């Protein structure tokens, strides 16, 4: 699945993102507007993980979303 599709459906996906990464606030998720790099940065900051791990988590999230769709 292409990240552009996720970005285009960001309003619908915001709840799922919030569920996956509960330490992100609703406002932060809304302000991301589907920007993958900013999402990775927030995940790194909140969870104290490396960029590679944040990217891996995002990839896993996309794969889960794709299989559920």
C-alpha positions in Angstrom: 0.0 0.0 0.0 1.2 3.4 -0.9 1.6 6.0 1.8 -0.2 8.5 -0.4 -3.4 6.5 0.1 -2.9 6.6 3.9 -2.2 10.3 3.7 -5.4 10.8 1.7 -7.4 8.9 4.3 -5.7 10.5 7.3 -8.8 11.8 8.9 -10.3 8.3 8.9 -7.0 6.8 10.1 -6.3 9.2 12.9 -8.1 7.1 15.4 -6.2 4.0 14.4 -2.9 5.9 14.7 -4.0 7.2 18.2 -4.8 3.6 19.2 -1.4 2.3 18.0 0.7 5.0 19.5 -1.4 6.1 22.5 1.2 8.6 23.8 0.5 10.8 20.9 -2.2 13.4 21.5 -5.2 13.8 19.3 -4.0 17.3 18.4 -0.6 16.0 17.4 -2.1 13.2 15.2 -4.4 15.8 13.6 -1.5 18.2 12.9 0.5 15.4 11.2 -1.9 15.4 8.3 -0.4 12.1 7.1 3.2 13.2 7.1 5.1 10.0 7.6 8.4 11.7 8.5 6.8 13.8 11.2 5.0 10.7 12.5 8.3 8.9 12.7 9.8 11.8 14.6 7.0 12.0 17.1 7.2 8.3 17.7 10.9 8.5 18.3 10.5 11.4 20.7 7.6 9.9 22.7 8.9 6.4 22.9 12.6 7.1 23.0 13.4 4.8 20.1 15.7 5.0 17.1 14.5 6.2 13.7 14.9 2.7 12.3 12.5 1.3 14.9 10.0 4.0 14.4 10.0 3.3 10.7 9.6 -0.4 11.4 6.6 0.3 13.5 5.1 2.5 10.8 5.7 -0.2 8.2 4.0 -2.8 10.5 1.0 -0.4 11.0 0.7 0.0 7.2 0.8 -3.8 6.7 -1.9 -4.3 9.4 -4.1 -1.6 7.8 -3.6 -3.2 4.3 -4.6 -6.6 5.6 -7.7 -5.2 7.3 -8.9 -3.3 4.3 
